[in-house]
Amino acid sequence: YGRYCCANKLAGEIDLFEAWDAVKDQYPIDPARVSLTGFSMGGGAVWHLAAHYGEKWCVASPGAGFSESQRFLRLKEKGEVPPWYESALYQLYNATDHPENFLNCHTIAYAGEKDGQKQAGDVMEEALAKVGLKLERFIGPNTEHKYEPETKKQIDARVEELTKQGKEAVPQRVWFTTYSLRYDSMQWVTVTGLERHWRKATVDAEVAGGAAINVKTSNVAALLLKFPTKNGPFAPDKAVTVNVDGQKVTFPTDSALVGMFALRKTDGKWGVDSTQTGLRKRHGLQGPIDDAFMDGFVVVKPSGAGLHDKTAGWAAGECDRAIDHWRKQFRGEARVKVPADVTDEDIARQNLVLFGDPRSNPLIARVLPKLPVEWTNDRLVVNGQSFAADRHVPVLIYPNPLNPRKYVVLNSGFTFREADALNNARQTPKLPDYAVVDVQTPPTKLGWGKLPKAGFFGERWEWQKDDGKIDVP
């Protein structure tokens, strides 16, 4: 059960792979013959892990569960209309939004004939069919939310059959979809840059003989194609040509020797990638706010009087809530410090989660000059829009100016609220990279209250004129 009821998402996902690494350290595991199974909440976890980590499993077998959130939760029927950024964020975990990835992972779905969670397989079958893939399914006759014994025997036999076969170490073709660099790779394809986060990005790549790779992309700005040096597909004494979106990029023989081909698109033209400088969104440093809690973090409490009593009280309350709900929802004791106790080692190793304002928290005052917001006693300026500082507070995530390899977060823990704890399909990020909170409208168990502004930073962590607004189908 691990991190409570999160279906191996967010911190629960990190736990799973840490546990898996510990198992591999103690037992001889054949990486070509690892299967993944789970039922109900475990089924929801398998849908997610098959969609985003399909190269790790020779077969994945989700039982029931949920494969996306909005239709499973029947939000439309209930009259719940999420704001645009929340709709965009649902794409992070919706397996139905990543059907291409199932080319890379043989998936066997199960549900009871009378189980409401049969819906997960129904919508996945529909999504895969749209891209020309077929989902293998087993249905337990006249069965509700459990495995039907005879059908379970058939599934186990099928999983064992596929596990014995194993998976290809280097498949000839990789088809990959992502919406965020949090999930940046599949097999030998790694997306290292997007043209725009939260819009669908695809890579369809195929090894074509001993000296060529054919690649088609959409919404991709940079790629790394990485192959094993032992038993790789390329001759070590030949140059390799990557045909990407109708353009040819030729790599010298030393690239074939190390099995790495890095490409970047500039002004519509693909070429060999070179060292990039300046801030860029990259894997593990791409947002949204919740991403800071998938690694080590320190909560830094305010230590003095704030700019205004109302905003200071709100920040202190949200700080206490973040600590309390990390314990309740993720079964962990957050590291908590006051600003004076934060060390250079903390800054080097942890994401900093700072609560308060420039007066109440000296660390906020320290990083504020290099954050893209203006925050004084009188006003808060976010993406060119001014707000009264006596009633508005920023929440945001940004590369930490004191250590740009880590995040700094202002005034937020994980972003789903109390009501979302009732169903793990609701436990998804609810805020984008930044928002402005009007503290005169108190938060509820379902939401953050009034947010007059919210949005995503661009690919260089810059403001976007439309706050990065995306129309989600």
TIDRENFI-189621 format. One line per field, with one value per residue: residue in one letter; x negated, y, z negated of N, C-alpha, C in turn. Coordinates in steps of 0.05 Angstrom, whole numbers. Atoms other than C-alpha are relative to their C-alpha. Example, Ala and Ser with C-alpha at 12.3 -4.5 7.8 and 13.67 -1.06 7.14 Angstrom:
2
res = A S $
n.x = -18 16 $
n.y = -24 -24 $
n.z = 0 1 $
ca.x = -246 -273 $
ca.y = -90 -21 $
ca.z = -156 -143 $
c.x = -18 15 $
c.y = 24 22 $
c.z = 0 -14 $
***
This chain:
473
res = Y G R Y C C A N K L A G E I D L F E A W D A V K D Q Y P I D P A R V S L T G F S M G G G A V W H L A A H Y G E K W C V A S P G A G F S E S Q R F L R L K E K G E V P P W Y E S A L Y Q L Y N A T D H P E N F L N C H T I A Y A G E K D G Q K Q A G D V M E E A L A K V G L K L E R F I G P N T E H K Y E P E T K K Q I D A R V E E L T K Q G K E A V P Q R V W F T T Y S L R Y D S M Q W V T V T G L E R H W R K A T V D A E V A G G A A I N V K T S N V A A L L L K F P T K N G P F A P D K A V T V N V D G Q K V T F P T D S A L V G M F A L R K T D G K W G V D S T Q T G L R K R H G L Q G P I D D A F M D G F V V V K P S G A G L H D K T A G W A A G E C D R A I D H W R K Q F R G E A R V K V P A D V T D E D I A R Q N L V L F G D P R S N P L I A R V L P K L P V E W T N D R L V V N G Q S F A A D R H V P V L I Y P N P L N P R K Y V V L N S G F T F R E A D A L N N A R Q T P K L P D Y A V V D V Q T P P T K L G W G K L P K A G F F G E R W E W Q K D D G K I D V P $
n.x = -17 20 -5 -29 -19 8 3 28 5 14 21 -4 15 28 3 -1 26 21 -3 9 30 10 -3 20 26 2 -7 7 -25 3 -16 -17 -23 -14 -29 -12 -29 -13 -29 -14 19 23 -5 5 29 12 -6 19 27 2 0 23 25 -5 25 10 -16 -5 -30 -14 -28 -17 -26 -18 14 -8 21 -1 -15 -25 -23 -3 -13 -25 0 -19 -27 -3 1 26 15 26 12 15 26 -4 -5 26 15 -10 14 25 -4 -20 11 -15 13 26 -5 23 20 -7 15 25 -6 -23 -18 -23 -19 -21 -21 -24 -21 -18 16 0 27 4 3 28 7 -17 10 27 -4 -8 23 20 -10 3 27 5 9 -21 4 -8 -17 -14 -23 -11 -29 -19 17 2 26 19 8 -14 21 9 12 26 18 6 18 26 14 8 22 23 9 14 24 20 10 17 -4 24 17 1 -20 5 -17 -11 -21 0 -15 2 -10 17 26 0 0 15 15 -10 20 25 -8 -3 -6 14 -12 -26 -7 -18 -11 -28 -11 9 25 4 24 -2 28 5 27 -3 26 23 12 -21 -23 -21 -14 -21 -6 -19 3 25 22 27 -1 24 -4 23 0 22 24 4 -21 -17 -8 16 28 16 18 -16 -16 -28 -17 -27 -19 -20 -20 8 27 22 22 20 18 25 2 3 -27 -8 16 -12 -28 -16 -5 -15 -10 -16 -13 3 -13 -11 21 13 29 13 -4 24 -5 -19 3 -24 -22 -18 -14 13 -11 4 0 -19 -25 -12 7 1 24 20 -4 9 28 3 -7 0 -20 12 -22 5 12 -4 -24 -2 -7 -28 -10 -17 16 19 -15 -6 24 6 -20 6 24 -8 -16 19 15 -20 -11 21 -2 -26 -4 24 11 28 6 15 22 -10 20 -3 20 27 11 5 28 9 -6 -28 -3 12 -12 -29 -17 -8 -29 1 -26 2 5 27 6 -2 18 24 8 -16 13 26 -3 -19 10 5 -24 -13 -22 6 -16 6 -21 -24 -11 11 -1 4 -3 -9 -25 5 -20 4 15 -12 -20 8 24 8 11 14 24 20 27 9 23 23 10 -19 -6 -22 -23 -10 -29 -11 -27 -16 8 -13 -21 -28 -12 -10 -21 13 10 -21 2 27 -1 0 25 17 6 -22 10 22 26 -4 -27 -4 -22 -14 -4 -26 -18 14 1 -19 11 2 15 18 -13 1 26 -4 20 15 11 26 23 8 21 24 -9 -8 -28 -14 -20 -26 4 4 -27 -2 -26 2 -24 $
n.y = -24 -21 -28 -4 7 -16 17 -2 -26 -20 12 29 10 0 22 26 6 4 28 18 0 16 28 8 2 24 25 -1 -5 -2 -24 5 17 -12 -5 -19 5 -14 1 -23 -22 10 -1 -27 -4 14 -16 -22 9 11 -22 -18 16 25 14 15 24 17 1 -14 11 -14 10 -22 -25 -22 -6 -30 -11 -15 17 18 -15 -11 -29 -14 6 -13 -29 -11 -10 -9 -22 10 11 26 19 6 16 28 15 11 27 14 19 -3 -21 10 26 9 12 28 16 8 16 18 -5 18 -12 17 -11 16 -8 -18 -19 -27 -7 10 -25 -6 15 -9 -25 5 14 -21 -18 15 5 -25 -1 25 21 16 7 27 -3 23 -9 21 1 -3 -6 -28 -12 20 18 25 20 14 -21 -7 20 -5 -23 8 16 -18 -16 18 4 -24 -4 18 -11 -24 -23 -7 -20 -24 3 -15 -24 -12 -20 -13 -24 -12 -27 -13 13 19 26 -10 20 27 16 -15 -28 -19 -27 -19 -26 -2 -27 -11 19 5 8 27 3 27 9 26 4 27 7 7 11 -4 -26 -21 -1 -17 -11 -21 -12 -21 -16 8 -19 13 29 17 28 13 29 13 2 28 11 -21 5 -15 8 -20 -14 -15 -23 6 -22 -1 -13 -10 -18 -6 -13 19 -9 21 1 13 28 1 2 28 14 -4 6 -23 -19 -23 -18 -23 -15 -29 -13 20 17 19 3 13 -17 -9 -8 -22 -17 -13 16 14 22 26 21 -5 -29 -9 -6 -22 -2 26 14 -4 19 26 1 -10 -28 -11 -21 -22 -15 -29 -3 -27 -12 -2 -26 -6 20 20 17 15 21 20 15 17 22 18 14 21 20 15 19 19 17 18 22 15 11 13 15 -8 -24 -20 -16 -27 -18 -29 -10 -1 27 12 2 2 27 0 -14 16 27 1 -21 -17 -7 -24 -12 -26 -22 -10 -10 21 22 -11 14 -11 -26 6 10 -16 -16 16 13 -18 -14 -23 3 -21 -4 -11 14 25 -1 26 -1 -26 -8 -10 7 -12 19 5 21 20 15 18 27 6 17 -12 9 -15 -17 7 25 4 28 7 -19 -14 -2 -20 1 23 28 13 -19 9 -8 21 17 17 23 20 18 -4 -12 -29 -9 -10 -28 -18 -27 1 -10 -23 -11 -21 7 -21 12 -7 23 22 25 20 27 7 -19 -20 -26 -17 -3 -18 5 25 8 15 -13 11 20 -12 -11 -28 -5 2 -22 11 17 27 13 21 12 29 12 $
n.z = 0 -4 5 3 -21 -23 -24 -9 -14 17 16 0 -23 8 19 -14 -13 21 10 -22 0 23 -7 -20 14 17 -14 -29 -16 -29 -7 -24 8 23 -5 18 3 22 -2 12 0 -14 -29 -8 -1 -24 -24 0 -3 -27 -19 2 4 -14 -8 23 5 -23 -1 21 2 19 5 8 4 -17 -19 -2 22 -3 -6 23 21 -11 7 -17 9 26 -3 7 -23 10 -15 -24 7 12 -22 -12 18 0 -21 10 8 -15 -19 -26 -15 -8 -12 -16 17 5 -20 12 24 -3 22 2 19 12 17 2 -19 14 16 -11 -9 -28 -16 -5 -24 -23 -12 -11 -25 -19 -5 -15 -26 -16 -11 -14 18 12 28 7 24 12 15 18 -5 23 22 8 4 9 -21 -3 3 -25 -17 12 -9 -27 0 10 -20 -22 10 2 -28 -10 16 -10 -26 6 -18 -15 13 -17 -21 -25 -1 25 -4 27 4 27 2 19 2 23 -13 -23 -15 -5 -14 -8 -6 22 -8 18 -1 -13 -10 20 19 4 -25 -7 -15 -9 -15 -12 -9 -9 -10 -28 -9 18 0 -2 18 -10 23 -4 26 2 25 12 -6 3 3 4 -7 15 -4 14 -16 -5 -16 -11 -27 -20 -4 13 -19 -19 9 2 -9 12 -17 19 -12 -28 -1 6 18 0 23 -6 10 29 12 -1 20 26 -2 8 -22 12 -21 9 -22 3 -22 -18 -12 18 -2 23 24 13 28 3 24 9 11 -18 13 -6 17 28 4 -20 12 15 28 14 -7 20 22 -10 7 26 3 27 4 16 12 5 27 11 -9 -29 -12 8 18 -13 -18 16 13 -21 -6 23 0 -22 8 19 -15 -17 17 11 -21 -9 19 -4 -27 -10 22 4 17 -16 13 5 12 -2 -19 11 3 -26 -4 -28 -8 -7 -26 -21 -3 4 -10 22 0 17 6 11 -19 3 26 20 -6 -13 -24 -22 -7 -13 -28 -15 -22 -24 -9 -19 11 17 24 20 20 -12 -23 -10 -29 -12 -29 -8 12 27 19 26 16 25 -3 -20 6 -22 2 -25 0 -18 7 23 -7 16 -11 -22 -5 18 -1 22 -1 18 12 -8 1 -24 -5 2 26 17 -13 -19 13 1 -23 -10 -27 3 11 -22 4 -5 -7 -20 10 17 4 20 17 14 27 11 -5 13 -14 8 -1 -28 -17 12 3 -24 -13 -22 -21 3 -27 -3 -12 -26 1 13 26 -4 -1 -25 0 6 23 -9 -1 -19 -4 2 -13 $
ca.x = 0 -61 -48 26 76 36 34 -42 -38 -79 -122 -92 -123 -192 -182 -165 -230 -272 -243 -255 -328 -336 -308 -355 -414 -397 -373 -396 -340 -336 -315 -285 -235 -201 -125 -81 -12 38 112 159 114 57 89 89 15 1 37 -6 -71 -58 -44 -106 -157 -137 -209 -219 -167 -161 -86 -40 27 73 134 192 168 171 133 152 187 241 286 273 294 352 334 376 438 427 421 348 311 237 199 158 92 120 147 77 47 92 53 -8 22 78 56 109 69 8 34 -28 -71 -35 -71 -131 -96 -52 8 62 123 172 239 300 360 401 345 353 278 283 287 211 201 259 230 159 184 216 153 107 153 148 73 80 62 102 109 110 166 195 264 287 357 413 361 358 296 250 213 255 215 214 200 144 112 115 83 28 12 10 -35 -81 -84 -104 -153 -189 -194 -224 -229 -276 -336 -338 -272 -276 -219 -200 -136 -133 -85 -94 -66 -121 -196 -180 -166 -220 -242 -222 -272 -329 -291 -298 -263 -309 -269 -197 -171 -115 -98 -29 -16 -23 -94 -109 -170 -165 -235 -261 -330 -338 -397 -466 -477 -411 -354 -288 -251 -185 -170 -116 -125 -196 -255 -312 -326 -377 -379 -421 -439 -481 -553 -554 -512 -485 -453 -508 -575 -630 -668 -611 -579 -506 -453 -390 -333 -289 -226 -253 -321 -387 -436 -500 -541 -614 -638 -655 -580 -567 -623 -589 -519 -494 -462 -440 -397 -366 -318 -334 -289 -258 -324 -351 -425 -475 -459 -513 -520 -462 -469 -418 -354 -315 -261 -292 -276 -267 -267 -205 -149 -92 -92 -80 -144 -185 -157 -184 -253 -282 -255 -259 -199 -224 -174 -166 -205 -181 -124 -98 -82 -8 29 79 29 -20 34 54 -18 -29 35 16 -53 -22 27 -30 -68 -5 20 -47 -41 32 29 -43 -59 -123 -152 -173 -240 -221 -268 -268 -308 -368 -377 -380 -450 -492 -482 -407 -412 -457 -416 -343 -287 -270 -196 -191 -130 -117 -138 -201 -194 -174 -223 -294 -305 -248 -281 -347 -321 -268 -313 -327 -256 -211 -162 -161 -137 -136 -95 -46 -41 -54 -71 -63 -73 -62 2 4 42 52 1 46 92 53 -2 -43 -52 -103 -159 -224 -296 -328 -373 -419 -426 -393 -396 -342 -274 -250 -175 -137 -77 -54 -58 -29 30 90 137 173 232 183 158 224 205 136 159 166 96 64 31 82 38 -10 -78 -50 13 36 81 132 131 198 231 213 192 240 231 237 200 151 203 199 141 141 80 47 4 -58 -126 -155 -210 -264 -226 -201 -133 -84 -36 24 -1 -15 60 74 139 146 192 $
ca.y = 0 43 117 110 115 145 87 93 165 224 203 133 124 142 92 36 44 52 -14 -46 -23 -54 -120 -120 -108 -171 -220 -239 -209 -219 -149 -179 -221 -174 -173 -122 -137 -103 -101 -43 13 -32 -37 39 38 -13 29 88 49 13 79 115 59 7 -10 -39 -95 -154 -155 -111 -137 -86 -113 -63 3 67 87 161 208 251 197 149 203 224 297 320 284 315 385 392 434 437 501 496 483 426 394 400 369 308 289 274 209 192 128 141 202 159 102 100 80 13 -9 -17 -58 -120 -106 -155 -123 -157 -138 -172 -170 -133 -90 -14 -11 -50 21 26 -28 -3 67 40 -8 52 95 41 26 99 89 20 -21 -77 -88 -160 -169 -222 -213 -252 -277 -255 -225 -160 -127 -188 -239 -296 -359 -394 -329 -314 -380 -362 -294 -324 -374 -319 -275 -334 -348 -277 -273 -334 -302 -239 -172 -145 -109 -61 -59 -37 13 59 99 149 202 251 317 333 320 286 227 237 169 101 48 82 148 206 273 327 387 403 460 469 431 401 394 324 308 246 209 151 124 63 33 27 -19 -12 61 99 118 145 191 230 280 328 384 360 408 361 287 237 169 123 51 0 -2 -78 -114 -48 -41 0 -18 18 39 74 143 141 185 205 222 266 299 295 325 287 295 254 234 214 143 162 172 101 77 107 94 165 213 281 326 395 434 508 552 490 458 395 389 358 383 423 446 490 548 584 560 507 459 390 323 334 409 422 433 435 451 379 357 386 332 275 287 308 374 419 460 528 561 637 662 734 782 786 843 840 802 769 744 723 684 649 629 603 562 533 515 477 443 422 389 356 330 303 260 241 229 207 177 217 267 328 360 426 484 558 601 609 534 521 498 499 424 433 481 433 370 390 427 487 498 568 595 667 732 773 801 738 691 715 660 687 756 724 689 740 786 728 702 730 762 830 829 891 916 948 902 834 833 767 763 837 839 877 854 886 855 860 806 766 714 679 604 580 532 555 533 554 615 589 522 518 442 442 475 530 531 589 577 508 435 383 416 369 386 345 321 292 244 206 175 162 181 252 254 291 359 415 477 492 526 588 620 681 667 718 703 738 677 619 552 493 418 417 479 535 590 648 647 709 684 617 587 552 581 571 524 572 586 651 684 669 723 677 644 583 569 505 480 408 364 $
ca.z = 0 -8 -2 -19 38 96 146 152 178 153 94 97 166 138 81 130 169 106 81 149 148 79 105 164 117 78 131 202 245 320 344 408 367 318 316 282 253 207 191 174 149 171 239 242 226 281 333 314 310 376 411 385 371 422 440 370 376 423 406 365 339 307 273 270 241 281 343 343 296 327 357 299 250 295 286 345 320 251 279 258 308 291 309 373 337 296 359 389 327 330 393 349 323 371 406 459 480 493 537 582 522 518 582 536 481 490 447 424 391 344 313 288 335 282 254 263 270 335 362 357 409 452 461 471 524 558 552 579 637 660 671 702 641 609 535 511 460 413 383 322 338 290 244 205 175 169 210 236 218 286 323 275 293 366 353 311 365 418 375 362 437 454 396 421 490 459 495 547 519 578 616 688 680 622 621 564 540 482 458 408 400 333 379 431 457 485 505 544 554 506 518 490 511 529 571 521 458 448 522 551 574 614 640 689 699 735 747 822 837 808 821 817 770 796 749 752 697 675 623 609 605 586 586 560 594 549 565 528 550 545 597 623 691 724 754 714 777 812 807 788 821 783 830 786 812 883 865 864 806 813 753 755 738 666 653 675 629 568 594 582 632 604 648 639 684 693 735 765 784 751 736 688 617 583 511 491 442 401 368 405 383 379 347 272 280 321 270 252 177 156 191 134 88 131 102 35 8 -53 -77 -102 -149 -156 -216 -225 -213 -142 -95 -113 -167 -121 -69 -123 -159 -94 -80 -151 -146 -79 -107 -165 -117 -70 -127 -156 -89 -68 -130 -116 -41 -30 -98 -106 -155 -115 -131 -162 -179 -194 -146 -192 -196 -121 -103 -39 -37 -38 21 59 48 36 70 26 10 -18 -54 -71 -37 -29 -99 -137 -103 -89 -38 4 0 21 84 104 145 192 196 251 203 169 97 53 -5 44 104 134 209 246 321 328 288 222 160 92 45 -16 12 64 56 110 114 164 182 215 219 154 166 111 146 215 215 162 154 110 94 64 18 40 22 70 102 97 39 -14 29 79 27 33 100 127 197 170 142 199 202 197 207 265 257 224 197 159 100 75 0 -11 19 -27 1 -2 -7 69 92 78 75 124 173 216 255 268 323 348 361 431 450 425 361 391 386 442 465 457 393 436 445 482 511 490 534 $
c.x = -17 9 30 13 -7 -4 -27 -4 -15 -21 2 -14 -30 -5 -2 -28 -23 2 -9 -30 -11 3 -22 -28 -4 5 -9 26 -7 17 18 25 12 28 11 30 11 30 11 -19 -27 3 -4 -29 -12 6 -20 -29 -5 -2 -27 -27 2 -24 -10 14 3 30 10 29 16 27 18 -15 12 -23 -1 18 28 24 5 15 27 3 21 28 6 0 -26 -16 -27 -10 -19 -26 3 7 -26 -16 10 -15 -26 3 20 -13 13 -12 -27 2 -24 -20 5 -11 -24 4 24 17 25 19 20 21 22 22 19 -14 1 -27 -9 -4 -29 -9 16 -12 -28 2 7 -23 -20 10 -3 -28 -8 -11 23 -7 10 15 11 22 10 30 16 -14 -1 -29 -19 -8 18 -20 -10 -13 -27 -21 -9 -20 -28 -16 -10 -24 -25 -12 -17 -25 -22 -12 -19 6 -26 -17 -1 21 -6 15 8 20 6 16 -5 12 -19 -27 -3 -1 -12 -11 16 -21 -25 6 3 6 -13 10 27 3 19 10 30 16 -13 -25 -3 -26 6 -26 -5 -29 3 -27 -22 -12 20 22 20 18 21 7 23 -3 -25 -22 -27 4 -27 7 -25 3 -23 -24 -7 25 20 6 -18 -29 -18 -17 15 14 29 16 27 17 24 18 -8 -26 -21 -20 -19 -19 -25 -1 -3 27 10 -15 12 30 18 2 18 8 16 11 -2 12 10 -20 -13 -30 -11 3 -27 7 18 -6 26 21 16 15 -14 12 -7 -2 18 27 20 -8 -4 -26 -22 1 -5 -30 -2 7 -1 22 -13 23 -7 -10 5 27 0 7 28 11 16 -16 -19 14 7 -25 -8 19 -6 -26 7 16 -19 -14 19 9 -21 0 25 1 -24 -16 -30 -1 -17 -23 10 -21 10 -22 -29 -13 -5 -30 -7 6 29 5 -11 16 31 14 9 29 4 28 -4 -2 -28 -7 -1 -20 -24 -9 16 -12 -26 3 17 -12 -6 24 15 25 -10 19 -9 23 27 11 -16 4 -7 6 13 26 -4 24 -7 -13 13 21 -8 -28 -8 -6 -13 -22 -18 -27 -12 -24 -25 -12 20 5 23 22 1 31 8 29 18 -13 11 27 29 10 13 20 -13 -12 20 -2 -27 -1 1 -27 -20 -6 23 -9 -23 -26 3 29 -1 25 11 9 27 21 -13 0 22 -13 -4 -17 -16 13 -2 -28 3 -20 -13 -10 -26 -21 -6 -24 -27 7 7 30 10 24 28 0 -3 26 1 28 -3 25 18 $
c.y = 25 28 6 -6 14 -15 3 24 18 -14 -30 -13 -2 -24 -27 -6 -2 -28 -20 0 -16 -30 -9 -2 -26 -26 3 1 2 24 -4 -16 10 7 18 -5 15 0 24 24 -9 -1 28 6 -13 15 23 -9 -13 23 15 -15 -27 -16 -18 -27 -16 -3 15 -10 15 -14 22 26 22 7 29 10 11 -18 -20 14 12 30 15 -4 14 30 12 7 10 25 -12 -13 -27 -21 -7 -19 -29 -17 -13 -30 -16 -19 2 22 -8 -27 -11 -15 -30 -18 -13 -18 -17 2 -18 12 -20 17 -20 11 21 21 28 8 -14 23 6 -14 9 25 -4 -15 20 17 -14 -5 24 2 -27 -22 -15 -8 -29 1 -27 12 -23 -1 3 7 30 7 -21 -17 -24 -22 -12 20 8 -21 5 24 -7 -16 17 18 -16 -5 23 6 -18 10 23 22 6 21 26 -3 17 26 8 21 11 26 11 28 17 -15 -15 -28 4 -22 -26 -14 18 29 16 28 19 28 -1 28 14 -22 -1 -1 -26 1 -29 -4 -28 -5 -29 -3 -11 -10 7 27 23 -4 19 9 21 11 20 14 -8 19 -12 -29 -12 -29 -15 -30 -12 -3 -29 -12 21 -4 12 -10 23 16 16 24 -8 25 -3 16 9 21 9 13 -21 13 -24 3 -15 -28 -1 0 -28 -16 2 -4 23 20 22 20 23 14 30 13 -20 -19 -18 0 -14 19 7 9 24 15 13 -19 -13 -21 -26 -21 5 29 13 8 -23 -1 -27 -15 3 -21 -29 -4 11 30 8 22 21 18 30 3 28 10 4 28 10 -24 -22 -19 -17 -23 -22 -17 -19 -24 -20 -16 -23 -22 -17 -22 -22 -19 -17 -25 -17 -14 -15 -14 7 24 19 11 28 16 28 10 -1 -27 -14 1 0 -28 -3 12 -17 -25 -1 21 17 9 22 11 27 21 11 11 -23 -23 11 -15 9 27 -5 -9 18 17 -16 -18 20 14 25 -1 20 2 8 -18 -25 1 -28 1 26 10 6 -7 13 -20 -6 -22 -22 -11 -16 -28 -7 -20 12 -12 18 18 -6 -26 -8 -29 -10 21 17 2 21 -8 -23 -26 -13 13 -12 4 -25 -18 -19 -25 -23 -20 5 10 30 11 6 29 18 29 -4 9 23 7 23 -6 26 -11 8 -21 -25 -25 -19 -27 -9 18 20 27 15 3 18 -4 -27 -8 -15 19 -13 -18 10 13 30 3 -5 19 -10 -18 -29 -15 -19 -10 -30 -13 -12 $
c.z = 0 -8 -2 26 27 26 13 18 -20 -17 -1 24 -7 -19 15 13 -19 -11 21 2 -22 6 19 -12 -15 15 30 17 29 9 25 -8 -26 8 -22 -2 -24 4 -15 -1 13 30 11 2 24 25 3 7 28 21 0 -3 14 7 -23 -3 26 4 -24 0 -21 -3 -10 -3 17 18 8 -22 7 6 -23 -22 8 -7 16 -9 -27 1 -9 25 -10 15 21 -8 -14 21 14 -17 -2 21 -11 -6 16 20 27 17 11 14 16 -17 -4 23 -13 -24 5 -24 1 -22 -10 -14 -1 18 -13 -16 14 10 26 19 7 26 25 13 10 26 22 8 18 29 18 12 13 -17 -13 -28 -5 -27 -9 -17 -17 2 -27 -26 -6 -4 -13 24 0 2 26 19 -10 8 29 3 -10 20 23 -9 -2 28 10 -16 9 26 -5 20 14 -15 15 22 24 1 -28 7 -28 0 -28 2 -18 -1 -26 11 27 18 3 16 6 8 -25 12 -20 2 15 11 -19 -18 0 26 8 17 7 14 11 13 6 10 28 11 -20 -1 1 -21 12 -23 10 -27 3 -27 -16 9 -1 -7 -7 7 -11 2 -16 18 7 14 9 29 22 2 -12 19 21 -12 0 7 -14 19 -18 13 28 3 -8 -18 -2 -23 7 -13 -30 -14 0 -21 -28 0 -7 23 -11 22 -13 25 -7 24 21 13 -21 5 -25 -24 -12 -28 -1 -26 -8 -10 22 -17 10 -20 -30 -7 20 -12 6 -30 -13 6 -21 -22 10 -5 -29 -2 -30 -1 -18 -9 -2 -29 -12 10 30 9 -9 -16 14 18 -16 -14 19 5 -23 -1 22 -6 -19 15 17 -16 -9 22 14 -18 6 27 10 -22 -5 -19 16 -16 -2 -15 0 18 -10 -2 27 7 30 11 8 28 23 6 1 16 -24 4 -21 -5 -13 21 -4 -28 -21 4 15 25 24 9 15 29 17 22 25 8 18 -10 -15 -24 -21 -20 13 22 6 31 11 29 10 -12 -30 -18 -27 -19 -27 1 19 -7 25 -10 26 -5 21 -7 -22 8 -16 9 23 8 -17 2 -25 4 -20 -8 9 -7 25 2 0 -29 -13 14 20 -12 0 23 13 29 0 -8 22 -5 7 7 20 -13 -19 -2 -19 -15 -13 -27 -12 6 -11 17 -11 1 29 16 -16 -6 27 11 24 23 -6 28 -2 11 27 -3 -10 -26 2 -1 29 0 -6 -24 8 4 24 2 1 13 -21 $
***
